[in-house]
Amino acid sequence: MVGQPRARDAEEVEKTKSIDLTEEEHVKAVRLHQYGQSPLVEEVAEPTVSGPWDVIVDVGAAGLCRTDLHIIEGQWDPIQHPSLPYILGHENAGWVREVGSAVHNVKVGDTVIMHPLTSCGLCPACRVGQDSHCENATFPGINVNGGMAGQLLTNARAVVKLDDGLEPRDVAALADAGLTAYHAVRKAAGDLFPGTHAVVIGAGGLGHIGIQALAAITSATITVVDRSEEALELARQLGAHHTVLSFNDDQVEQQVLDITGGGAHVVFDFVGEKSAELLAPKLLRNRGSHYVIGYGGAVNLPTIDIISREINVIGNLVGTYNDLVELMTLTSQGRVTLHTAVYPLDAVNDAIADLEAGRLVGRGILVP
């Protein structure tokens, strides 16, 4: 009949649809389907460029950190509300695969590390260089698809071109863990002149980078507290002047007060839970500052202590784009190095189990 396709035409249409679906390119990805359950490694469609500032990166490495554990537990759901299932991974580095029409700061083939947020550049926070507080940002791996996959969609404002000689697997975790640690040290650097004391709680994934940043850009005497003798040995190799093995809080407090002559000028708490957040203020001298970097617990300070001692509690969220550029400069100079344990992407749940059990020294890195 006129206007109706022949049976053969309909068959050809269906065959064409089938061909289109078959030809769609896929990559492996680590996706979280339900809070409290292990993520799955699955095949997903490749991301595509849809805007002029878009950048697609072939992921060379993705970092694994305690934030990923908190995401899986559901702690970030009330804050970010990601739509499940989605791809994890907020510490990412790789090679530029494709760019949008307006991108000119990187080109196809460049080795890059990604700032964790894709910022807009137009809001008040972005205008003053505080892009980690962008009003219109997305946060790959936190509220949109991240980089534990073969490819990642990001934007031109997030990519930092790496110097020759830096490989993605060697720097990926610096995108968040390193950036967060450096950001905190950078903020405190003006108060850490010769003769001052900095105390680092936790020499793990964030802390071991914070120790190096302190040694690189401040003149403070560095004391490190950790429950692991292996972690403390690493801390000594990275520039710590004193180390304290943590058996109980009272013992740690007394040792730190003795070493520092009355308390630290700045305490960097890279743990933020399991009583570390309660111990940290006790290690300060009057007018000292408690920099909170790790999280999961709750700081509980009587207000009379805060005002009578004039102590400060300072939060730290990731870092700025310029912080990441500075950190990459220190890395290319060999002044900051990342200690890692490398896993294939398919072994993500083995890596998670090692992190949860405290078997990781340094950072876990997933390689697609």
N, C-alpha and C positions, 0 to 999 in steps of 0.2 A: 504494500500500500504506500501511496505517496506520503512522505513525511515520517515514515517509520523505518528504522534501520533494519536491514536484513539480518537474519540469525548469524550469518557469517561475520557481519560488521560488529555485532555485539560481542562475539567471541574474540575478535581482534582487539576491541577496546579493553576487555578484561585481561587479555594477554599483555597488552601494553602497560596496564596498571601493575600487573605482576612483575614485569621487567623493571619498572620504575622503583618499586619497593626493594627488589633484589639488588639493584645497583646503588641504592643509598649506602654511603660509606659509614662504617661503624668503628668505634674505638672501645677499648676496655675502660671501665670506670668502677670506682668504689662508691656504692650508693647506700645511703641509710634509708631504710623503709619504715622502721618503727623504733621509737625511743626505748632504750633498755635492751635492744637486741643487736647482735653483731651485724655490721654492714656486709653487703654482698658485692662480689665482683661480677659485673654484668657487661654485656655489649650495649652501647648506646649510640645514637646518631651523632656524627661529628657536628660541632657548632658551626655556624655560618656567619659571615659578615652581613650586618643589616644596617649599620650606621657609619657615617664618615670617619668617626674616631675609633672604631672597633679595631682590635688587634687579636688575631688568633695565634696561639703559641703551641708548638709541639712540645709537650712537657718532657723535660729531661729528668726531673726529680721533684718530688713533693715531700715536704716534711711532715712528721707525725709528732703531735705534742699533747700535753694534758688538756688543752682546750678541746681537742678532738674527743677525748674521753668525756669531758663535760657536755659536749654536744650530744654524744650518743646517750648519755644519761638523761638528756632533756633540759639541762640547766639553762640553755640559751633560748629555748622555745618561747618563754614569756617576753624576751627582749627582742628577738629577731623574727619570729614566726615564719620559718622557712616552710615551703610546701614540700611535703614528703611524697615520694622519695626524691632525694637529690644527692649530688656528688659532693663528697667531703674534700678537704684539702685547701688550706689557706696559706701555705708556705710553698711557693712555686717558682721554678726557674726552667728555662728551656730555650728554644730557638723560634724566632718569628716565622710563621708559616704564611700568613696573609694579613694585609692591612686594608683599612678603609680609605676612601678617597682623600681625606684631609690629613692623614697621618704622614708626618715628615721627620719625626725624631728618631724613628727606627725604620729599618727596611727588612725585607724578606732575607732570612739567613742569619740575622744578628742574634748573638747570645744575650739573653736578658734575664733579669730577675724582676718579679712583680711586687710592687707595693701591695699589701693585702687589700686595700680598698680601691675601687674604681670611682674616683671623685669627679665632680662636675666642673670645678674651676670658676664658678660664678657666684656661689653663695658667700655670705660674709666670712665664714670660717676658711674657705678656700682662698679668698682674697687676701687674708693675712697669713697664709702659709700653713694653716692648721687643717690640712686636708683630711686628717684622720677623724675630724669632727664634721666632715661635709654633710650638709643637710640632705643631699640627694644621692649619697653614695650607695653602692651595693658592696657586699662583702663576700666575694667568692669563697665557698667552703663553709660559710656561716649562714648566709641567707639566700644565696643563689648557688648554682653549680660551681664547684671548685676544681682543683687541679690534680686530684688523685685519679688521673685519667690520661689517655693518650694525648688529648688536646684540651686547651682552656681558652675561653673567650674572656678578654679583658679590654682595657682601652688605652689610648695613647698616654694619658696622664699617669698610668700605673707602671709603665715599663721603664726600667733603668738598664741601659746598655752596659754590658760587662766588659772589662778590659780583657785583652787577649791573655790566655792562660788560666782564666777562671772557668771552671766547669760547673754546670748546673748541680750535679750531685754534691759538690763541695760547698755550695753556698745557699742551696734552696731554703734551708731552715733559718737562715739569717733574715729572710723576708718578714718573719713575724717574731720568732724567739729572739733572734739577734737584734732586730729593729726595736723591739720592746725593751730589751736590756740596755741597748745603747741610748735610747730615748731617755730612760730614767737617769742614767749616768750623766748624759749631756745636760739635763736639767739641773743636776746637783753639782756639776763641775765647778761652778763659781764659788761654792762653799768648801771645796776640797783642795785647799791650798796646802803648802808644806806645813807639817806639824799637826794636821788633822787626821782623824781616824774614820775609816769607812768599814762597816761590818756587813758582810754578805751572808745571808741565811739561804743555804741551798746552792750547791755547786753542780747542779745537774744541767739539763738542757738549756735553760735560760741563764742560770748562775755562772756557768763556766764562760759564757760570752761576756757577761757583766764584769767578771774579774778582769778579763783582757781589756775591756773598754776602760775600766778604772786605771789599769796600769798604763794604758796608752795616752789618756787625755787628762789625768789628774796627778797630783803629787801626794795623795793621801797614803797613809799606812793602811794596808788592807788585811783584815782578819776575816776568815771564812769559817762558817759553822755548818757542819753536815753530819748525818748519821752514818755515812759510808766512808771508811778509811780509804777506799779506792778513789772516791770522788775528791777527798782531801789531798791525796797525792797528786791528782791532776791539777787541783787548785794551786798547789805549791809550784808545779811546773809552769803554770800560766802567770805567776806573778804575785801570789798571796805571800805576805810577810809572816803571817801567823795563821794557824789552823786550830780549830777546837772540835773534837769529836763529841757529838751530842749523845750523852747517856740520859741525862734528865735536865729539866729546865733550870733548876736551882744551881746545879753544877756549872752549866753553861753560862748563866748570868754572872756568877762569881769570877769565872775565868776571863770572860770578856771585859768585865769591869777592871780586873787587874791589868790585863794587856793594854787597855785603852786609857788607863789612868782616870777612870771615873765614868766611862761611857763613850759611845760613838757620837761623832758629829752627825753622821748619816748612817742609818741602817737600811739596807736594801733587802726586802723580804721577797725572795723569788719563789717561796712556797705558798704562803697565804692561806694555809689550812693546817689541820692536824696539830694545833697548838702553836705553830710558828708565829701566827698573827698575834697571839697573846704574849709571846715571849719578846717579840721585837721591841715594843716600847720600853721594856725593862732594861734594854741594852743601851738606851740613849742617855746622854748627859743632858742637863738643862739646856733648853733652846735648840735641842737636836731635832732631826727630821726623820720620820719613819716613812720610807718610800714603799708603797704597796704595789707589787708587780704580779706575784702569784695571787690566786684567788680561790674561793670555795668555802672559806670560813667567814668569821665576822670579827672585826676589830671592836674590842669592848674596853673603853677607857672612861674612868670617872672624869667628869668635866672639871672637877677641882684639880685633878692631876694635870690636865691639859693647860689650864690657866696658870697654875702655880709654878709649873716647870716651863711654861711657854714652849711646849713641844708641838710639832706639826705632823699631821698625817696627810700624805700626798699621794693621790692616785696617778696611775700611769697606764695609758691606753695606746698600745702599738707605738707609732711614731710618725713623723712627717715624711714626706717624699725626700726633703733635703737631708733628714736624718739617715735615710737609706742610702743616699748618694755618698754621704760622709763615711758611713759604715763600709760601703763597697771600696772606698778609697783606702781605708785602713786594711781591708782584706787583701787588696791587690798589693799593698806594701808588706804583707806578711805579718802584720801586727795583730790581726785577729784571725784565728783559724777555728774551724768548726769540727768538733770531734763527733763522729757519726758511726752508726751501725746501719748498713745498707741491706734492704730487703726488696725482692721483686714485688710488683704490685699485687700479684696473686697471693702473697703471704701476708697481706695486711693484718689479718687477725692474729697471726703469730707475733707480729710487731706490737700490736695492741696488748697482747698478753704479756709480752716482755716489759712493756712500759708500765703496765699496771702492777707487775710483780717487782718493779725496781731493778730489773736486770739490765736496763739500758744505762750506759755511761755516755753522756753526750746526747745526741739527737738521733732519732730513728728517721731514715730516709727511704722512701718508696720510689722505685725506678720502674716506669711502665715498660 
